Amino acid sequence: MDYHIVCTKCGYENGIGSFRCIKCKSILEVEYNYNSLEEWPRRTKKDVGISRYISLLPITKIFSLKEGNTPIRCYLDRKHNIKIDFKIETHNPTRTFKDRGSAIEVSKAIELNAKKIVCASTGNMGLSIARYSKRFGVGCTIFISRNANKDKINKIFAENAEIRYVNGDFNSALREAEAYAKKSGSFLCGDYHYRKEGQKTIAYELFDKNTYDYVFMPLGNGTLFSGFYKGLVEMKRFKLIKRLPKIIAIQSEGCMPLVNAYIHNKSIAYEKPNTIADAIAVGYPTFGMESISAIKATHGDALFVSDKQIVDAMQALADKNIYAEPGGAVGYAGFLEYINKNAGTFKKKRVCVIITGNNESYKS
Ligand SMILES: [Zn+2]
């Protein structure tokens, strides 16, 4: 499909290799000419990973490691007498939803003949990018906080990526990665417009087979959340869904800049992360304002859970034979918090919870 890369703030059309607007430094968006796509892509036997949707993605060829097509498992919540579908993203190649976005970014880097890929990460995205880069023969440098999860750093190292340690948190790593990419002319991967396109495929897969009234998911940088919303809007445009579900963003009490901004109706302010959910320990979400717009557009909500609630959710998931790291279990912790406060409104509602990842050995 025809597409352009446009600034979300000033509307300037940027080049396909840009990661922020060259005029105003704001984040960018992939804008499609939807009229150039005649029909929604059907599944074929040749499909690998998320390749079915290539006509809705900003790439000409996909370098896939069979990401996507993750299972949906249904469980009955006996206490509330409600069925919940879990979308289990831990079945991706590096055990998190990040692989969908990495497939798009690495494919784009190869299309642009990039010699090297650079990425800032709390761990999971760095591992995913390192795996795809290694498999498809592109050099890779990951910027990561010295305080990041050691299990995840070891796995990135094992994927043969160069690791640059950063003092400070994820947002410090992000600043250094952007500066390095600019200076070295490397292709910058991360929570930018191309990754968001990969994340929207979760919405495609869910709503291709089912309809939901509520979808719960964790929020770190907001790329999954805003990408999911974009996928829904596209499906509605092509008349595959009639109405949008309420989408609910959940953050950890120890790092909840988006929830605070949403509840108090103010702009997002940086918060120093302090949570066991390291995968969503992002003090300033890049797609924060877009995510708040998505919450409002779907009459959704934003809420927080404590580290204790996250551990309880991990254990409750394990009872269902679903294993998640703390950040990966946050969506379910949020669902349990939400239903306890709004049980009466859930009668006959269809609910989906996204289990985003399981990429560490967690010890309490
Ligand atoms: Zn701009």
Boltz pocket constraint, residues with backbone or C-beta under 6 A from the ligand:
constraints:
  - pocket:
      binder: B
      contacts: [[A, 7], [A, 8], [A, 9], [A, 10], [A, 11], [A, 12], [A, 21], [A, 22], [A, 23], [A, 24], [A, 25], [A, 26]]
      max_distance: 6.0
